[in-house]
Amino acid sequence: MQPNTAKSHHLYLTGVQYYAAGRFCVLNDLQHISGVLLHHAVERLLKGKLSETHTEDELKAIWHRLDRAWAAFSALFPGSDLLVFYPVIADLDRFEKLRYGDRLGVDWTMTIAWDGDRPLPLQAGMVNDFQFSLDDIDRLVVRIVELCGHEPTVLLLTLRLDAKRFLEASNRAVGQLRPA
């Protein structure tokens, strides 16, 4: 299969933009949208790489399920250190429910952890509790970008000044990125 470079470029570009926008929301206490934007970011970055090896129908079958996208992405890199990110993917995948809000009850909570802290484990039956660690997501995104190669790295590093400011604020992981 020939890679669709226009599609992968679009997915990488929008993934990077969603990531910057999601971090902006976290840093400005716009909690209710931050997890959805970060979900979109990871989904787009994963699908950017997957679009190089998967058909359009295969990508559509993944839908918006990060667990499916992560499994397919991880299969491209056997023997890598990706297992450690499964809990981060699971936390973030729950935010798909917030995309339209029609699968939520009235009561729900949001918890965002910082600086390497992990949120407390969700209690059984707590279907409307949403949580993530921004530090974990930063490490996840950096690892995805490293594995995807030159293009998403350059897109991240060439964001406009204000977007870069929110990308780099309290983000220890992003300093590891260097263009190939």
Helices and strands as residue ranges (DSSP letters): H 5-27, H 31-50, H 56-62, H 66-75, G 82-85, H 86-93, G 94-98, E 109-113, E 129-133, H 134-148, H 150-157, H 161-168, G 174-176
